[in-house]
């Protein structure tokens, strides 16, 4: 049934996916192979030195993932291997370089002539990434994908995965609106991407004259990214560089069909290929990890804040839906209608206070057992809605305790070294996570999804809404967190 529904749209198509070893791309590749094995070819860009290493990374990091267990069971290991051998082509490359650094001219020509669909999911998602790295991947990388797409003679669409938080610290209803090259969020400055590149270049030259460790160099470049983001009105390097990437795509796309997918906080799979699969520590999982392991039972955040979350498989379904809807239909859509918020805050909001309760209930019923075999008991998570009360709490309860342990070490021959280290780590982590995630923990906006609703209606018209489901109104958040996301996080992340 699934195959017959989607067959007319993707059958015989050649699809190029960047960021192929990332969380979303893995779900995307698995979904395509499961519901439409009759694609002509999947080119997957993998950061690797050569084709041999690209294939090894794909096999080790993608195919050996538990994510592919359903497909392996469905068609058999031998048939899956044959399908991969026939359809999937890992390409060694890096979006930071022109033509991704692909030197094989025959391969490039083959790709230029054969590619129908390009999906760019390559990104660095670290909020405080080094500015030079974030610029290379999120900004120049997106531009390199666009330039490559323009050389593909038969390409029908470029889908770019961005983030809804390019809006910065918004309030009210946030529209699915495109950026104009050079605009800023604070309206007080002029953003020039070439100037930003020059700032990076000059900073690197300055730092190279100093005798810095690798860590010191990294911290300096991270600080630079935050400074430049704040200067122009963005809260962090990630949202700032993703916004610049969108600007370049919108300004230079010309006649190319470009769709921008803006997901919010991505969580584990809702249903496909099975519930609860996740990989890597995502935004919300940093708090789940520190809370469940007993490291921290307090954090900065407004209980009334809407935590806009969306499962990873719903993001992937929206990507495929945009491809199916827009291939050959570019004349019917304006540029503003080619931006999609894949979000939940408008039609099925989840509050910080809900998460506070879910975490306490789950880890009380299912406590983590540490490496020593001890049960970790959790208390109710305390939320501080303003930075003053948060810092006051730390100053009142933790800094004095840290000082006592420090003095005890001096007089008792460092007997409490481990206690001191753990306590200091707890304080440092609480401060760092709160500073880093402040824009999301105090977010009071809701993401408009008018365009996305049209996309959902298009899937209903095609009778494909059961195959490509990205409607968050169907999610019962308590059931999802208690029975899907939290168990998945414990299994795959802890």
Buried (B, 14 or more C-beta within 10 A) or exposed (E): EBEEBBEEBBEEBBBBBBBBBBBBBBBBBBBBBBBBBEBEBBBBBBBBEEBEBBBBBBEEBBBEBEBBEBBBEEBEEEEBEEBBEEBBBBBBBBBBEEBBBBEEEEBBEBBBEBBBBBBBBBBBBBBBBBBBBBBBBBBBBBBBBBEBBBBBEEBBBBBBBBBBBBBBBBEEEBBBEBBEBEBBBEEEEEBEBEEBBEBBEEBBEEBEEEEEEEEEBBBBBBBBBBEBBBBBBBBBBBBBBBBBBBBBBBBBBEEBBBBBBBBBBBBBBBBBBBBBBBBEEBBBBBBBBBBBBBBBBBBBBBEEBBBBBBBBBBBBBBBBBBBBBBBEEBEEBEEEBBBBBBBBBBBBBBBBBBBBBBBBBBBEEEBBEEEEEEEBEBEEBEBBBEEEEBBEBBEEEBEEEBEEBBEBBEEEEEEBEEBBEEBBEBBEBBBEBBBBBBBBBBBEBBBBBBBBBEBBEBBEEBEBBEBBBBBBEEBEBEEBBBBBBBBBBBEBBE
